[in-house]
Amino acid sequence: LDLNDEHLRTLLSITLPVIVGTAIDDINVLVDRTIASAITVGGISALNYANRLTGFVQSVFVLSLTTVLYPALARVAADGDVRSLKSYLAEAMSLVGLLVVPATVGAMVFSRQIVGFLFGRGSFSADAVGLTSSALRFYAIGMTAVGLRSVLIRVFYSLQDTKTPMMNSTLGVVTNVVLNMLLSRFLGIGGLALATSIGGTVSTVLMLIALRRKIGPLGFKAIAVSFLKIIAASSIMGLVAYGTFSVVSILVGETLALVTSVGVGIVTYAALACLTRIPVVLRTLAALRQRLWTRNKHRRTEG
C-alpha cells in the first residue's frame, strides 16, 4: 500500500466528502426522529411512513433517471465537453419536473386518501392516518427539489467535485435543524416534514448557484419556461382530479373514487403536457415517432 500513490490520493480526496455528506444526512434523520418522538406518540412512525411514500417516487422516477444519466455525464465531463454536459443537465431537470411535479400535486391533494388506502387498517388508527398524511403533504412540497438535487449531485460527481455537494448538504441540514425547532411548535409532525422540504430546497438552490459559477450559464430561461408549463398543467390536473373524487366518492366507495380520480388526473396531465407543448415532451414524442418509423421501415425492408 503506497499512500503517496497519485491515484489512491485522488480516490481518497473524492471519496471522503461523500462519506461525510452521507453521515450528515443520517444525522439529519436522527434529529427529525428525536424531535418527533417528543411531539406525539407515533410521531416517528408517521415520519417513516410518509418518507417511505416520497422515497418511492424518488426511487421510481429520479433514481432510475440519474442511474442512466451518470455514465453519459461522466463521459462528456472527462472529454471536457461542457456544452453537452449542460444539455444533459437541462434535459434531466426537465424530466424530473415532468415526472415529479404532478406526483407532488397528487400527494398534496390526496395525502389523506393515499395514506388511508395504503396503511389505514388494523392498528393503524384514524389518528395515525392524520399524522402520516400531514407529514406526507409537507414532505411532498420538497420532492421536486430533492429530485433536482440528486441530478445536480451526479453532475458534480462527474466533474470529480464531491466537496461542493457535501458543503451544500451541510448547509441544508443546518437549515433543517433550525427550522425543526421553529416549525414543530406550530405544525407538529408536519412542521418537521416542512423543515426537511425547505432544507432540501435551500441545498438545491445553493448547488445550482455553485454549478453556474463552476461551468457558466445553465440555460435557466428555457428550464424555467418548461417548469412553468409543468406547474400549470399539474395544477389543473390536481383540480380536475379533486373534482372527480368529490363527485365519484358520493356514488361509490372512497377507494374506487381515488383510483378513478388518479386515472382521470393522469389522462388530463398527459393531454395538457402535449397541448402546452412542453419541450421535453415534444422531444420524447419525436424520438418515439422516429423509432417507430425506423422499425417499420426495417420490417418493410425485410419483407
N, C-alpha and C positions, 0 to 999 in steps of 0.2 A: 504494500500500500504506500503510494508516493503522494503525500499530502501537498507537495509542490506541483503535482501534475496540473497542467493548464486546464484540461477538460474536467477533471474532478473538481477543481476550484470553481469553475463556471457552473457546474451542476449544483454544487452546494449553494452558491450565491443565488441561483434561481429557485432552488427547492425550499430553502429555509423560510423565505417570506410567505410561501404557500402554506407551509405548516403553521406558521404564526397566525396567518389570516383565518385558517380553519379553526384553530384553537379559540380565536376571538369570537367567531360565530357561535361556537359551543358555549362560551361564557355568556353570550347574549341569551341563548336559550335557557341557561341555568338561572339567570336573573329574572327572566319572564316567569318561569315556573315558581321561583321562590316568592315573588310578589303575588302571583295568582293563588298560591296556597294560603296566603294571609288574607286575601279578599273574601273568599267564599269557599264553602265545601264544594268540591267538584270542579274548581276553577282550573286545575292542571289538566284534568280530562277534557274539559271544554276546549282549551287551547290546543291540546294534542289532536283532537278530532277535527277541529276547524283547520288546523295547519296541515293535516293529512289530506283534506279535500283540496286545498290550494296547491299542495305539493303534487297532487295527482295531475292537475292542469299543467304545472311546470314540467313534470316528467314526460307527459304525453306530447306536448307541443314544443316546449322550449328545449328540453334536453335532447330530444330527437333532432331538432334543427341544429343545435350547437355541435352535436357529435358529428354530424355530416359536414358542417361548415369548417370545423377547426383544421382538418388537413389542407383544405384549399387556402385558408388564411395563412397557415404556416408556410405553404409553398410560395405564395406571392410575396410574403414578408421576407423569406430567405432570398428571393430574387430581387428584392428592393423595389418591387412594383407597387408603389403607394397608391397609384390610381386604381388598380384592381382591388387593392385592399379596401379602399373607400367604397368601391362599388359593391363588394360583398357585404360590407357593413350596412350600407343603406338598404340593400335587399333583405338582409336578415332582420333589421329593425322593423321594416315594413311588414314582414311576415309575422313577426312576434305580435305587432299591433293587430294585424288582421285576425289572428287566432285567439289572442289572449284578451283583447278589449271586450269582445262580445261575451266571452266567458266571465269576465269581471262583472259586466252588467247583469248577466243571468244570475250569478251568485249573489249579487246585492238585492235583486228584485225577489228572488225565490229562496233566500237563505233559510227561512224557517221551514218551508216546504221540502227543500232538499235534505236538510238535517233530519226532519221528521220521517221522510221516506227511507233514508238510509239507516238511521240509528234508533228511531223512536219506537222502541218495543222493549219488553222485558223490564229490567231495572232502569232503563234509560227513560226517566220521567219527563213530564212536560217542562219542569224547571230546567232540566238538563238540556232539553231541546232549545229553550230560550237562551240559555247561556252560550251554547255552541253556535247557534245561529247569529247571535250578536258578534261573537268573535269572528265568524266566517265573513260577515258583512264588512267588518273593518279590515280584515286581512285582505279581502278582495280588492280594496282600494289600491293596494300596493302591488298587485300581481303583475301588472304590466311593467312597472319599474323594476321589479325583481327579474322579470324575464329579459328586459333590456340589459340589466347589469350582467347577467350570465353571458350574453353576447359580447359585451364590452370586455369582460374578463378574458374571454378567449382571444380577443384582438390584442390585448396587452400581452398575453402569454405568447402569441405568435411573434410578437416583437421582442420576445425574451425579456420582458419587463414584468416582474412579479411584485416589485416593491410598491408600485402605484396602486394596484388593486388592494394590497394589504393596508396601505395607509388610508385609502378611502373607506375600506370596510371598517377600519378602526374608528374613523370619524362617524360613520353611520351607526355603529354600535353605541358610541358615547351619546349621540343624539337620542337613540332609542332608550337608553337607560335613564337619561334626564327626563324625557317625556313620559316614561313609565311612571315615575314618581308623581308627575303632574296630572296626567290624563286618567290614571287609575282611580284617582279620588273622585272624578266626576262621572266617568263612564264605566267603572269597574273593569270586568274582563275585556269588554270592548275597547277600553282605553289602552290596555296592553297591546291588543292587536293593532289598533290605530297607530300607536307609537312605533311598532315594528314596520308598518307600512311607510310612515313618514321617514324613519331612519333609512329604509331601503331606497326611498326616493331621493333623499339627500345624497346618499352614496352614489347613486346612478348619475345625478346631475354633476357631481364633482368629477366623476370618471369621464363624462362627456367633455367637460372643460379641459381636463388634463390631456385627453386624447387629441383634442383640437390643437392644443399647444404643441403636442408632440409631432403630429403629421399634417397639420394645416386644416383648412376648412373642410367640413364633413358633408356639405350639401344639406344643411338643416332645412332650407326652404322647401325643397322637394319632399323631404321626410315629413315636415310639419303639415304640408298640404294633404299628404296621404293620411296622416293621423287625424286630421280634422274631418275628413270624409268618413274614416272608420268610426270615429266617435259619434258622428251624426247618424250613420247607419245603425250603429249599436244602440243608440238611444231610442230611435224609432222602433227597432226590434224589441227593446225592453217594454215599451209602451204597448205595442201590439200583443206581445206575449202575455203581459199582465192583464190586458183587457180580455184576451181569450180565456185566461184562467178564471177571471171573475165571472164570466158568463157560463163556461163549461162546468165549473165547480158547483153551480146551482143545480145542474141537471144530472151530473154523475159524481162519483167519489173524487176526493181530492187527488188521489194518486193518478187516476186516469186523466184528470184535468191537467196535472203537472206535465205528464208525458205529452199530451196533446199540445199544450202551450209551448213546450220546448221544440216540438216538431214544427209548429207554426212559426216560431221565432227563427229557427234555422233557415226555413224557406224564405222568410221575409228578409233576413240579413243577406242571404245569397243573392236575392233579386236586387236589393239596394246596392250591394257591392258592385254588381255589374252595371246598374243604371248610373251610379255616380262615377263610373269609370276610374276606379281606384287603380293606379298604375301597376301595382304588383299583381292585381287580379287580371288585368288585361294581358300582362306578360305571361302569366301562368296559363291562361286560356289559349294564347297564341302558341305557346310551346306544346300544349296538348293537341291543338289542331295540326301543327306541323308533324308531331309524332304519329298521329293517326293517318295523316296523308302519306307519310313515308311508309308506314306499314302497309296501307292499302296498295300503294304503288309497287311495293316489293311483292305482294301477293299476286297482283296482276302480271308482273313480270315472270314469276314462277309459273303462273297458269299458262 
